[in-house]
Structures are given as C-alpha cells and as structure tokens.
C-alpha cells in the first residue's frame, strides 16, 4: 500500500501507538486487522472525496487516523487487553451468555461498513471534489 499511498507507514505508526497489541491477540491477526482497517478507511475517504488515494492531502492524515481508531474501537475489532483476550460480540444476563467474534467475521463486518461517519463528513467536505 505504501507504493500507492506514500504516508501509509506514518499513519500506521500512529494507529499502532494508539492501539497497542492486546494481550492474547496474535501478532499476525493484529497486523492484518490494522492494515485492513487503514486500507478500508483510505479507500472510503478517497471514494467520498473523489480524490485518488495517492493524492489525498496531508491535511487529512489526522482525520484518517481518527476514522481508523473509531472503526477499531466502536466495532471492537481488536481483542480487549483484559479478560480472556477475545473480542466480545454479545452479552446476555439471564443464565449468562457471552459470544466472541471470530477473525473472519471481523473482515466481513469491516468490508461492509461505511467508515466515513457523519462526525467527519464536514471535515472531508472541505476536500471533496465534484465529479461531473
């Protein structure tokens, strides 16, 4: 992805600092989820703004990092640092039931969501290009 987006390594470094490897998370799964989330956000921002990924301005880097962090935290794609180390998908109270997210469902969910949330649309609109 670095050949397509030269600042990819800098963005990934910031995302990794904000989302350290949780206990019990396999390094390979962690890296794949982080990379996939960053790439998904980059393409979603590119599609929303009508600006090629390689041409996204530096001014959007913090928005991209924020969007990636939102996706990772709000959807709990990374395993929690405490507990049994698995991402929880649901909890019931009566007779106690806990369900955990498997890695395949993380990719399926991430591929189907719109990472450009309304919280960031106003910032992205400043860079949006109208295509005729």
Secondary structure by P-SEA (a helix, b strand, c coil): ccccccaaaaaaaaaaaaccccccccaaaaaaaaaaaaaaaaaaaaaaaccccccccccaaaaaaaaaaaaaaccccccccccccccccccccccbbbbbbcaaaaaaaaacccccccccaaaaaaaccccc
